Amino acid sequence: WYQRRVREATKGVKVVALANDTAGTQVAGSLKYPNCHCGIILGTGTNAAYTERVVNVKALAGKCSEEQVVINMEWGNFGERGHLADLVTEHDSALDKSSTNPGKQLYEKMISGMYIGDLVRLELLSDTRCSEALRTAINGATLNGRLVSDCCNVDTVTKHFPGISHSDVTLVHEVATSVSDRAAMLAAAGVVAIWKKRDRVPFVAAVDGSVFIKHANFASKMRETLAIMGCNVTLEVATDGSGLGSALIAATA
């Protein structure tokens, strides 16, 4: 049905492969790093894929002759069964309740660029140290991932909030850094889980997405967290990995 509809809409284009951005990123990473067994997207949203042995995939029992398969994790959904309950704050709960999909994508809402600005806003507005001048500035600003990244550098806070006091600058910097560091550490925890699932064998993870690539501290905090947890995974940037990887998948299909 899908092939027929595509041919009708595109005058004969044949679909030879369907791949999401994480699988594409992993394949793109494998082109440069043969030991790449994971693809991660850390941008507006977040997701991951990794290489798994077919014998461990019940759904493929007796249906696949390959030894390994790339699994799309949809890890942004993690937490829907309460596994993140000990880490969820009142601000996480408020953001989730006001979202278009309450109770869904909880891990993503704690990590991705779509949400970290709102988390910073909620934390600042609830802080008793937040002045009226800062509250007014926050309510008139669009707090996105780029702004949060800028505010992790105390010298660039006033670029977005001109005229606020020194104490307000310190507060914005503190909250932006805290939210960003938590997001990076949670993302790193996901990588550690994959590493453990793969029997703690070292591998390369290819990463694409604006938060990982452009945020001032995110990548370094992820790497620092992996080191602290003794996780032997190397994070490598795969710029436009999803596009390149999808092209490679189609070319070899």
N, C-alpha and C positions, 0 to 999 in steps of 0.2 A: 504493500500500500504506500509506504513512505517513498520508495524508489519511483513508483508510478507518478505520485503527486509532484515530486521534484522534477521529473522529466517533463511533465506537463507545464510546470511553471517556468522552467528554464530552457525549454526546447532541446531536450536531449542530454543534459548533464547527468552523469552517472555518479552516484555516491559510492565510493569504495571503502570509506572508513568513517566512523564517528568517534571523536575523541574530545574529552573535555580539557580544560586548561592545565590541570595538574598532570594528567598523563602526557600531554604535549610537552610540558616543561621538563618532566623526567626524561623523556626521549631526547629532547634537545640537549639536556645535560649529559646524557650518555654519549652523545656525539663527541664531546670534548673530554669527558671523564668516564672511562669504561666501567669504573666502579660506582657509577651513579645508580642508586636503587631507590630514589625518592624524589618526588617533585612537589614543591610547596608553592602556594599562592598566598602572599601576604600583602593585600592591597585594600580596595574598597571592601572586599569580603575575604574569606580565607578558606582554604581547603588543602588537602594533601592526597598524594597517591604513593604507593610503594610496591616493590616487587615481593611477591609471596609465592611460596611453593604450592603447586596445584594440589598436592596431597592434603594441604591444610584448608582447602576451600571445598566445603561440603557441597555447595551448589554446582560444582564442576565435576563431581565424582562420576567417572566413566564417560565424561563428555568432552574431555580435552586431552590431546596427545602431548601437549607441551609440558615441560617440567616446571616452568614458572609463568606467572601471569601478573600483570599490573592491576592492582586493586585501587579503585577510586574510593577513598574513605568517606568523603563528605563529613570531614571532622568538625566542621562548623556546627553540626547537630549535637555534638557531645554535650552532655549535661542535662538532656531532657528527662533522664531517669533519676536525677538527683545526685549524680556523681560530683557536681561542682558546688553542692549546697554549702559546704564549709567555707567556700571562697567567695560566694555571692554577697555583695554588700547591699545596703538599702538603696544605693544609687543604681546598682545593676538591676535591682528589682523594679525600681521606678522607670528606668529606661525600657526594660522589657515590657512592662504593662502598657506603656504609651506607644509601643512599636506596632507595626502592621501585622506582626506574627508573634503574639505573646506566647511564651512557653517554648518557642522554637529558636534554633540557632543560638543557644545561650553561650557556647564557647566563642562563636564568632562575635557576639555582642561585647565580649570582654577583650577582644583582640584587634578587630579590623578597623580600617580607616573610616568606615561609615559611622562608627559608633564612639570612637575614643574622644572625639570632640564633645559629644553630648555628655559623656561621663565626666570630663573636665568641668563642663558648665555646671552640672548638678552638684559636683563636689564643692566648687567655688561658692555657689549660691547658698549652700547649706553651712558653710564655714562662718563662724561668728567673727572671724578676723576680716571678713570681706567688707570693705567700705561701701558706702552708697555710690560713690563715684565709680568704683569697680563694677558694682551691680548694674549700673546704668550702661557701662561700656560693654559688659557681657551680654546684656539683653539686646544691644544694638549690633552685635557682631555675629558672624557666621563662624562657629567653631568647628573647623574641619581638621583632617589629619595634618595638613601642611601647617596650619596655625599651631597645633599642639607641638609639632616638631620644632618650629621656631621658638616657642616658649620654653623649650627645654634648654635653651641658651638664654641666660638671664639678661644678656646684653641686647637681645632682639625682642624682648617682651613689649617694650614701648612702641615697637613698629606697628603692633596691632592694637595696643591700648595706650595711646599717647596721653600724657598729662596725669597718669595715675601716680600715686605716691610710691616711695621706695619700698614701703612695707607691702603694698599691693603687688608690686613687681616681684618681690620675694615669694609671696603667696602663690601667684600664678605660676612662677617657675617651679615651685615645690610640687604643686598639684599636677602640672603637666608632666613633670618628670616621674612622679609616682605612678600615674595612670599608664604612661608609656612603658616604664620598667616592668610593671605587673603584666602588661600585654606581651612584652617580649619574653618574660619568664614563662608565661603560660604557653606561648607558642613553642618555646624550647622544650617544655614538658611533653608536648605532643611528639616532638622529634625523639625524645628519650623513650617514649612508649613504643615507637616504631623500631628503634634500635633494640630494645628488649625483645620485641616480638620476633626480630630477626636474629635472635640468639647472641646479641651483643657483638656481632661481627662488624668491623669498621666499614663505613661506606660514605659516599658523597651524596648530599642532598642538593639538588638544583632549586634555586628559589627565585621567583619572579614576583613583581608587585610593588606598587609605589611606597608602601609602608616600609618594607624591608630595604628597598633601594634608596629611597629619598629621605626617610626619617633620620634625624641627626644621630640618634643613639640606639635605634632598635636593633640593627644587625649586631653591633658590638655587644649589646646586653644579651642577646640570644647566645652568641658564642661564649660569652663569659659564663652564662648559666650552664651551658653544655659542659664546659670545662669543670665547673664546680661539682656537677653531678657525675663526673667521670665518664661522660658519653663520648665515644670515639666516632663522631660524625662530623664531617667537614661541610660547612655551608658555602656553596658557590653561587654567585649571581648568574642567572640565565635570562638576560634581557630579551624580551619578546619571545621567551621560551615556548609559550603556548602556540604561537603562530608558526615558529620554525618546527617545533615538534610535530604539530599536526600535519605540516607539509611532508615531513619525513615519514610519518605513519602512512599517509596516503600514497607516497611514492613506493613504499615497500609492500603495500596491501596486495 
